[in-house]
Amino acid sequence: HDALPISYNGAWSNGTPSIAKKAIFTAQYTLPSDISTCAIEVNNNAIVTIPANRSLTVNGEIEILSGNVKVENDASLIQVRSDVTNVGNITVNRNANLKKNDYNYWGAPVSGQNLKAFSPNTLNTRFYTYKEANDMFVAVDPNANSFVPGVGYAIRAANNLSSNAVSVPSEFNGVPNNGDISVEVKKSSTGNGYNLIGNPYPSNIDFAKFYDDNKGVINNIAYFWTNINPNPAMQGANYPSGGYINNYAILNGSGGVPATSPACNNASGSNKKCSDTPNQYIKVGQGFIVQSKVMGNNTVTFKNTSRSTNLTSKFFNRMSSKDSSVDKVDRFWLSLVTPLNVENKILIAYKPDATNGFEMDYDAPHIVIGSDSFYTLLGNEKLAIQGRKYPLVKEDVVPLGASFYSAGTYTISLSEREGIFEGSQPVYLRDNLTGMVTNLSSSSYSFRSE
């Protein structure tokens, strides 16, 4: 510490918080704004609350001698140094929109959190980890196991919830995780390299920085489970006549696309957004799937340098509100709305470092090809996201494909656009069956399919 400690006992003494001063709390304190300290100590049963959309950045250690630090939903607790040991438990809150039988992917921001204590009303048989070798979930005993930092868990919602989604407050209690946290990821001869991991910190993380730290092991892609149930409602195989949808939102180096969702009929304008699109910032408590590209058993490492005060992201467990990607480039999203009023979105992005060949860092295959599905084609790959060579060649042609689940009218539209596509550059759609060409920048295209 470069200065004498400051203390709070209803008022600050010896100055106000700064990165050069240790802060000692002996009375209740709620952050009025983002603050930084050299270290913090909490005693005299004081409660330090970090409210939503606020960040507390601590250069060194966190010591909870008596009392607590409460990290509210959508708040952030960041530590800079990785070579310090924390003392005492904090509480981290995370709200998730859930209904009975919904699953969520979780990662714990604290150590010592028992699985059953975290979700006491979930059936004991409904706690899972993921097995890469066969892309199946494996049950884990919640009473005998605690969250492992960095590992992702699929946990079903409380069994006493109703069939209507509600905001469910969840609470982590334990010593805040800090420093380098390594997690095993696998790619076997029988699997696809998919591994379920989780944000291990009580702060958001920057996936771009996380990928940069681990780009020798994983592809630049992340999948987020969403629990979106279209109309008609589905869960598992309850789509009409046993069909199913893709329930994963996807993020890669070209941008993000939302999961298949109920069509957004009430929005207007060329940039309507009705389901969440991931950006590079991953929320506290979020579990997500990454893909290992190296055969065998390897590790990815979460580092303090990937922790972020950026709070613009969404917690992916259900469609909730509008969002936009932070890293804008020349790109556009296309939407296909089906006769069952289900919407699929795909992304085509012209981005530096991308090529017109297949590359996982910029081209994202669907993790599931649903009964109603929409994709671009690149060789044999069916892509939710396609990165193209930058800058745009105006004669560029990108083939499209779709799965038409039921007979009726389908509509393709230009959902959102950025960069040159917000200006004078139009996007044309050609129907190879009829030969009809539509300027999607001016109007949508509807057609009938069996």
C-alpha positions as CSV (number, residue, x, y, z in Angstrom):
1,H,0.0,0.0,0.0
2,D,1.3,3.4,-0.9
3,A,-0.8,5.2,1.7
4,L,-2.2,4.7,5.2
5,P,-5.5,2.7,5.2
6,I,-8.8,4.5,5.2
7,S,-11.8,3.3,7.1
8,Y,-15.5,3.6,6.9
9,N,-17.7,3.7,10.1
10,G,-20.6,5.7,8.8
11,A,-18.2,8.2,7.2
12,W,-14.8,8.0,5.6
13,S,-11.7,8.8,7.7
14,N,-8.2,9.4,6.4
15,G,-9.4,10.1,2.8
16,T,-11.7,8.3,0.3
17,P,-11.2,5.1,-1.7
18,S,-8.4,4.9,-4.2
19,I,-6.3,2.1,-5.7
20,A,-3.4,3.2,-3.5
21,K,-5.3,2.8,-0.2
22,K,-6.5,-0.2,1.8
23,A,-10.2,0.2,2.8
24,I,-11.4,-1.0,6.2
25,F,-15.2,-1.3,6.6
26,T,-16.7,-1.4,10.1
27,A,-20.2,-0.2,9.2
28,Q,-22.8,-0.9,6.5
29,Y,-21.7,0.5,3.1
30,T,-23.3,0.5,-0.3
31,L,-21.2,1.5,-3.3
32,P,-22.6,4.8,-4.7
33,S,-20.5,4.4,-7.8
34,D,-17.6,2.3,-9.1
35,I,-14.7,2.4,-6.7
36,S,-11.1,1.0,-6.5
37,T,-9.0,0.1,-3.5
38,C,-5.6,-1.4,-2.8
39,A,-7.2,-4.1,-0.5
40,I,-10.3,-4.4,1.6
41,E,-11.0,-5.6,5.1
42,V,-14.5,-6.1,6.6
43,N,-15.1,-6.5,10.3
44,N,-17.5,-5.5,13.1
45,N,-20.2,-7.5,11.1
46,A,-20.3,-4.8,8.5
47,I,-22.1,-5.5,5.2
48,V,-20.5,-4.1,2.1
49,T,-23.0,-4.1,-0.8
50,I,-22.1,-3.8,-4.5
51,P,-25.4,-3.0,-6.2
52,A,-26.4,-3.8,-9.8
53,N,-24.3,-2.1,-12.5
54,R,-21.6,-1.2,-10.0
55,S,-18.0,-2.5,-9.8
56,L,-15.6,-2.8,-6.9
57,T,-12.0,-3.2,-8.1
58,V,-9.4,-4.5,-5.5
59,N,-5.8,-4.6,-6.3
60,G,-4.8,-7.0,-3.6
61,E,-6.5,-9.2,-1.0
62,I,-10.1,-9.4,0.3
63,E,-10.4,-10.2,4.0
64,I,-13.8,-10.8,5.6
65,L,-13.1,-11.1,9.3
66,S,-16.7,-10.6,10.3
67,G,-19.6,-9.4,8.2
68,N,-19.9,-9.9,4.4
69,V,-19.4,-8.5,0.9
70,K,-22.6,-8.9,-1.1
71,V,-22.3,-8.8,-4.9
72,E,-25.8,-8.2,-6.2
73,N,-27.2,-9.4,-9.5
74,D,-25.3,-7.8,-12.4
75,A,-22.7,-6.3,-10.1
76,S,-18.9,-7.0,-10.3
77,L,-16.1,-7.7,-7.9
78,I,-12.7,-7.6,-9.6
79,Q,-9.2,-8.4,-8.2
80,V,-6.1,-7.3,-10.1
81,R,-3.3,-9.3,-8.5
82,S,-3.4,-13.1,-8.8
83,D,-0.8,-13.8,-6.1
84,V,-3.0,-13.0,-3.1
85,T,-5.1,-15.2,-0.9
86,N,-8.6,-14.2,0.1
87,V,-10.0,-14.8,3.6
88,G,-13.7,-15.2,4.5
89,N,-16.9,-15.8,2.6
90,I,-18.8,-13.4,0.4
91,T,-22.3,-13.7,-1.1
92,V,-22.9,-13.5,-4.9
93,N,-26.4,-13.2,-6.2
94,R,-27.5,-14.2,-9.7
95,N,-31.1,-14.0,-11.0
96,A,-32.2,-16.5,-13.6
97,N,-35.5,-16.6,-15.5
98,L,-36.7,-20.2,-15.0
99,K,-39.8,-22.4,-14.9
100,K,-40.3,-26.0,-13.9
101,N,-38.1,-28.4,-15.8
102,D,-35.9,-25.7,-17.3
103,Y,-32.1,-26.3,-17.1
104,N,-29.4,-23.7,-16.7
105,Y,-25.6,-23.9,-17.2
106,W,-23.8,-22.5,-14.1
107,G,-20.3,-21.7,-13.0
108,A,-19.5,-20.8,-9.4
109,P,-17.7,-17.5,-8.6
110,V,-16.7,-18.7,-5.1
111,S,-15.0,-21.8,-3.7
112,G,-16.7,-24.2,-1.3
113,Q,-20.3,-23.9,-2.6
114,N,-22.1,-27.2,-2.3
115,L,-24.3,-28.1,-5.2
116,K,-27.4,-29.0,-3.2
117,A,-27.1,-26.0,-1.0
118,F,-27.0,-23.8,-4.1
119,S,-30.3,-25.3,-5.5
120,P,-32.0,-27.1,-2.6
121,N,-35.3,-27.7,-4.4
122,T,-33.8,-29.3,-7.4
123,L,-34.2,-33.1,-7.5
124,N,-31.0,-34.9,-6.5
125,T,-30.9,-36.7,-9.9
126,R,-30.9,-33.4,-11.9
127,F,-27.4,-32.1,-11.4
128,Y,-25.0,-32.8,-14.2
129,T,-21.6,-32.3,-15.7
130,Y,-20.8,-32.8,-19.4
131,K,-19.0,-35.8,-21.0
132,E,-17.1,-34.8,-24.1
133,A,-16.7,-38.3,-25.5
134,N,-20.4,-38.9,-26.3
135,D,-21.9,-35.4,-25.9
136,M,-24.0,-36.6,-23.0
137,F,-24.7,-35.3,-19.5
138,V,-23.5,-37.3,-16.5
139,A,-25.3,-37.1,-13.1
140,V,-23.4,-35.9,-10.1
141,D,-24.4,-36.3,-6.4
142,P,-25.2,-32.8,-5.3
143,N,-25.0,-33.6,-1.6
144,A,-21.4,-35.0,-1.8
145,N,-20.0,-32.5,-4.3
146,S,-19.3,-28.8,-4.5
147,F,-18.7,-26.6,-7.5
148,V,-15.2,-26.9,-8.9
149,P,-14.0,-23.5,-10.0
150,G,-14.1,-23.1,-13.8
151,V,-16.2,-26.3,-14.4
152,G,-19.7,-25.8,-15.8
153,Y,-22.8,-27.6,-14.4
154,A,-26.2,-28.2,-15.9
155,I,-28.8,-27.9,-13.1
156,R,-32.5,-28.2,-13.4
157,A,-34.7,-25.6,-11.9
158,A,-36.4,-26.0,-8.6
159,N,-39.1,-28.7,-8.7
160,N,-41.6,-26.4,-7.0
161,L,-41.6,-23.8,-9.7
162,S,-44.7,-23.3,-11.9
163,S,-44.9,-23.7,-15.7
164,N,-44.6,-19.9,-16.1
165,A,-41.1,-18.5,-16.1
166,V,-40.2,-16.2,-13.2
167,S,-37.1,-14.5,-12.0
168,V,-35.5,-16.9,-9.6
169,P,-32.8,-15.4,-7.2
170,S,-29.9,-17.8,-6.7
171,E,-27.1,-17.3,-4.2
172,F,-23.5,-18.4,-4.1
173,N,-21.7,-18.3,-0.7
174,G,-17.9,-18.9,-0.3
175,V,-14.4,-17.5,-0.6
176,P,-14.2,-15.4,-3.8
177,N,-12.2,-17.1,-6.5
178,N,-9.1,-15.2,-7.7
179,G,-6.0,-15.8,-9.8
180,D,-5.2,-18.3,-12.4
181,I,-7.8,-21.1,-12.6
182,S,-7.1,-24.1,-14.9
183,V,-9.8,-26.5,-16.1
184,E,-9.4,-29.7,-18.0
185,V,-10.9,-29.8,-21.5
186,K,-10.9,-32.9,-23.7
187,K,-11.1,-33.9,-27.4
188,S,-11.4,-37.6,-27.8
189,S,-11.6,-39.8,-30.9
190,T,-15.3,-40.4,-30.3
191,G,-16.3,-36.8,-29.3
192,N,-16.5,-33.4,-30.9
193,G,-14.4,-31.6,-28.4
194,Y,-17.3,-29.8,-26.7
195,N,-16.6,-29.0,-23.0
196,L,-18.9,-27.3,-20.5
197,I,-17.0,-24.7,-18.4
198,G,-18.0,-21.7,-16.3
199,N,-17.0,-18.2,-15.4
200,P,-15.1,-18.8,-12.1
201,Y,-15.0,-15.1,-10.9
202,P,-17.5,-12.8,-9.1
203,S,-17.0,-10.5,-12.1
204,N,-17.7,-10.6,-15.8
205,I,-15.0,-11.9,-18.1
206,D,-14.0,-10.8,-21.6
207,F,-14.2,-13.9,-23.8
208,A,-11.9,-12.3,-26.4
209,K,-9.1,-12.1,-23.8
210,F,-10.0,-15.6,-22.4
211,Y,-9.7,-17.0,-26.0
212,D,-6.4,-15.2,-26.6
213,D,-5.0,-16.9,-23.5
214,N,-6.1,-20.3,-24.7
215,K,-6.1,-20.1,-28.5
216,G,-3.7,-23.0,-28.7
217,V,-6.3,-25.3,-27.1
218,I,-9.8,-24.1,-28.1
219,N,-11.6,-22.6,-31.0
220,N,-12.8,-19.0,-30.8
221,I,-16.4,-20.1,-30.2
222,A,-18.8,-20.4,-27.3
223,Y,-22.3,-21.8,-27.0
224,F,-24.9,-20.6,-24.5
225,W,-28.0,-22.6,-23.5
226,T,-31.1,-20.4,-23.4
227,N,-34.3,-22.3,-22.4
228,I,-36.3,-20.5,-25.0
229,N,-39.5,-22.3,-25.7
230,P,-41.3,-21.2,-28.9
231,N,-45.0,-21.2,-29.5
232,P,-46.1,-24.0,-29.6
233,A,-44.1,-24.6,-26.4
234,M,-41.4,-27.1,-26.6
235,Q,-39.0,-28.7,-24.1
236,G,-36.9,-31.7,-25.3
237,A,-39.0,-33.3,-28.1
238,N,-42.4,-31.7,-27.5
239,Y,-42.3,-29.7,-30.8
240,P,-45.2,-30.7,-33.0
241,S,-44.8,-34.3,-34.2
242,G,-41.5,-34.8,-32.3
243,G,-39.5,-32.0,-33.8
244,Y,-37.0,-29.8,-31.9
245,I,-35.2,-26.6,-32.1
246,N,-31.7,-25.2,-31.6
247,N,-31.6,-23.8,-28.1
248,Y,-28.1,-22.4,-28.2
249,A,-27.0,-18.8,-28.7
250,I,-23.5,-18.7,-30.3
251,L,-20.5,-16.3,-30.1
252,N,-17.3,-16.4,-32.2
253,G,-14.8,-14.1,-33.7
254,S,-17.3,-12.8,-36.3
255,G,-20.0,-11.9,-33.7
256,G,-23.0,-13.5,-32.1
257,V,-26.4,-15.0,-33.0
258,P,-29.3,-15.7,-30.7
259,A,-30.9,-19.1,-30.3
260,T,-34.0,-20.1,-32.2
261,S,-36.9,-18.2,-30.6
262,P,-40.5,-17.1,-30.9
263,A,-40.7,-14.7,-33.8
264,C,-40.6,-11.0,-32.9
265,N,-43.8,-9.6,-34.6
266,N,-44.0,-6.4,-32.6
267,A,-40.6,-4.9,-33.4
268,S,-40.2,-2.3,-36.2
269,G,-37.3,-1.1,-38.2
270,S,-34.3,-2.8,-39.9
271,N,-32.5,-3.4,-36.6
272,K,-35.2,-5.2,-34.5
273,K,-33.9,-7.5,-31.8
274,C,-36.2,-9.7,-29.8
275,S,-33.9,-12.3,-28.3
276,D,-30.5,-12.1,-26.8
277,T,-27.4,-12.0,-28.9
278,P,-24.1,-12.8,-27.0
279,N,-21.3,-10.3,-27.0
280,Q,-17.7,-10.9,-25.7
281,Y,-18.5,-10.2,-22.1
282,I,-19.7,-13.3,-20.1
283,K,-21.7,-12.8,-16.9
284,V,-21.0,-13.9,-13.3
285,G,-22.3,-17.4,-12.8
286,Q,-22.5,-18.2,-16.5
287,G,-21.7,-21.7,-17.7
288,F,-21.0,-22.2,-21.4
289,I,-19.6,-24.7,-23.9
290,V,-16.3,-24.3,-25.7
291,Q,-14.7,-26.6,-28.3
292,S,-11.3,-28.1,-27.8
293,K,-9.2,-28.4,-31.0
294,V,-6.3,-30.5,-29.5
295,M,-6.7,-34.3,-29.2
296,G,-6.3,-35.7,-25.7
297,N,-6.6,-34.0,-22.3
298,N,-5.6,-30.4,-22.1
299,T,-6.4,-27.4,-19.9
300,V,-7.7,-23.9,-20.4
301,T,-6.8,-21.2,-17.9
302,F,-8.9,-18.3,-16.6
303,K,-6.8,-15.3,-15.7
304,N,-7.4,-12.1,-13.8
305,T,-6.5,-10.2,-16.9
306,S,-9.7,-11.4,-18.5
307,R,-11.9,-10.0,-15.8
308,S,-13.9,-7.0,-16.9
309,T,-16.0,-4.1,-15.5
310,N,-18.0,-4.1,-18.7
311,L,-21.6,-4.9,-17.7
312,T,-23.3,-4.8,-21.2
313,S,-23.7,-8.6,-21.6
314,K,-26.7,-10.8,-20.8
315,F,-27.0,-13.8,-18.5
316,F,-28.0,-16.6,-20.9
317,N,-30.8,-18.8,-19.6
318,R,-33.8,-17.4,-21.4
319,M,-34.9,-14.7,-23.8
320,S,-35.1,-11.6,-21.7
321,S,-34.3,-8.3,-23.5
322,K,-32.5,-6.5,-26.3
323,D,-28.8,-6.5,-26.6
324,S,-26.1,-5.6,-29.1
325,S,-22.6,-6.7,-29.8
326,V,-19.8,-4.5,-28.8
327,D,-17.4,-5.2,-31.6
328,K,-19.1,-3.8,-34.7
329,V,-17.9,-4.6,-38.2
330,D,-19.3,-4.8,-41.7
331,R,-22.0,-7.5,-41.1
332,F,-25.7,-8.3,-41.2
333,W,-28.1,-10.8,-39.7
334,L,-30.8,-12.6,-41.7
335,S,-34.0,-13.9,-40.1
336,L,-36.2,-16.8,-41.2
337,V,-39.7,-16.9,-39.7
338,T,-41.6,-20.2,-40.1
339,P,-45.3,-21.0,-40.3
340,L,-45.1,-22.0,-36.6
341,N,-43.9,-18.4,-35.9
342,V,-40.4,-19.6,-35.0
343,E,-37.5,-17.3,-35.8
344,N,-34.0,-18.4,-36.8
345,K,-31.2,-15.9,-37.2
346,I,-27.8,-16.2,-39.0
347,L,-24.9,-13.8,-39.3
348,I,-22.7,-13.0,-42.2
349,A,-19.7,-10.8,-41.3
350,Y,-16.8,-9.3,-43.3
351,K,-14.0,-9.0,-40.9
352,P,-10.3,-8.6,-41.0
353,D,-8.4,-11.9,-40.5
354,A,-11.4,-13.9,-41.7
355,T,-11.1,-15.8,-45.1
356,N,-13.7,-17.3,-47.4
357,G,-12.6,-20.8,-46.3
358,F,-13.9,-22.7,-43.3
359,E,-12.2,-21.7,-40.0
360,M,-13.8,-22.3,-36.6
361,D,-12.6,-19.0,-35.2
362,Y,-14.9,-17.0,-37.6
363,D,-17.3,-19.7,-38.9
364,A,-19.7,-21.3,-36.4
365,P,-21.6,-24.5,-37.2
366,H,-24.9,-25.0,-35.5
367,I,-24.4,-27.3,-32.4
368,V,-27.8,-28.7,-33.3
369,I,-29.6,-28.6,-36.7
370,G,-33.2,-28.2,-35.5
371,S,-36.4,-29.2,-37.2
372,D,-36.8,-25.6,-38.3
373,S,-33.3,-24.4,-39.1
374,F,-31.6,-21.7,-41.2
375,Y,-27.9,-21.6,-42.2
376,T,-25.3,-20.5,-44.7
377,L,-23.5,-23.2,-46.6
378,L,-19.7,-23.4,-46.9
379,G,-18.7,-26.7,-48.4
380,N,-20.4,-29.4,-46.3
381,E,-20.7,-27.1,-43.3
382,K,-24.1,-25.6,-42.2
383,L,-23.2,-22.4,-40.4
384,A,-25.0,-20.1,-37.9
385,I,-22.2,-17.6,-38.4
386,Q,-20.0,-17.2,-41.5
387,G,-17.0,-14.9,-41.5
388,R,-16.0,-13.6,-45.0
389,K,-12.9,-12.0,-46.4
390,Y,-12.6,-8.3,-45.7
391,P,-13.3,-5.9,-47.3
392,L,-16.5,-6.9,-49.1
393,V,-16.4,-7.7,-52.8
394,K,-19.8,-6.4,-53.9
395,E,-20.3,-9.4,-56.2
396,D,-19.8,-11.8,-53.2
397,V,-22.4,-14.7,-53.1
398,V,-23.2,-16.7,-50.0
399,P,-25.4,-19.8,-50.5
400,L,-28.2,-20.3,-47.9
401,G,-30.0,-23.4,-46.8
402,A,-32.9,-24.3,-44.4
403,S,-34.9,-27.1,-42.9
404,F,-38.6,-26.6,-43.6
405,Y,-40.5,-28.5,-40.9
406,S,-44.1,-27.8,-41.9
407,A,-45.9,-26.7,-45.0
408,G,-46.7,-23.0,-45.2
409,T,-45.3,-19.5,-45.7
410,Y,-41.8,-18.7,-44.7
411,T,-40.3,-15.2,-44.6
412,I,-36.6,-14.1,-44.9
413,S,-35.7,-10.6,-43.9
414,L,-32.7,-8.5,-43.1
415,S,-32.9,-8.4,-39.3
416,E,-30.0,-6.2,-38.3
417,R,-27.1,-4.5,-40.1
418,E,-23.9,-2.8,-39.2
419,G,-21.1,-0.9,-41.0
420,I,-21.5,-0.5,-44.7
421,F,-24.8,-2.4,-44.7
422,E,-26.3,0.4,-42.6
423,G,-25.4,2.8,-45.4
424,S,-25.8,2.4,-49.2
425,Q,-24.7,-1.2,-49.6
426,P,-27.8,-3.4,-50.2
427,V,-28.2,-7.1,-49.7
428,Y,-30.0,-9.1,-52.4
429,L,-31.6,-12.5,-52.0
430,R,-32.1,-14.8,-55.0
431,D,-34.5,-17.7,-54.9
432,N,-32.9,-20.4,-57.1
433,L,-36.2,-22.2,-57.6
434,T,-38.1,-19.2,-59.0
435,G,-35.3,-17.0,-60.1
436,M,-36.8,-14.1,-58.1
437,V,-34.4,-11.5,-56.7
438,T,-35.4,-9.3,-53.7
439,N,-33.5,-6.4,-52.3
440,L,-33.7,-7.3,-48.6
441,S,-32.5,-3.8,-47.7
442,S,-35.9,-2.6,-48.8
443,S,-38.3,-5.5,-48.2
444,S,-38.6,-9.0,-46.9
445,Y,-39.2,-12.1,-49.1
446,S,-42.0,-14.6,-48.4
447,F,-42.4,-17.9,-50.1
448,R,-44.2,-21.2,-49.7
449,S,-42.6,-24.5,-49.0
450,E,-44.0,-28.0,-48.4
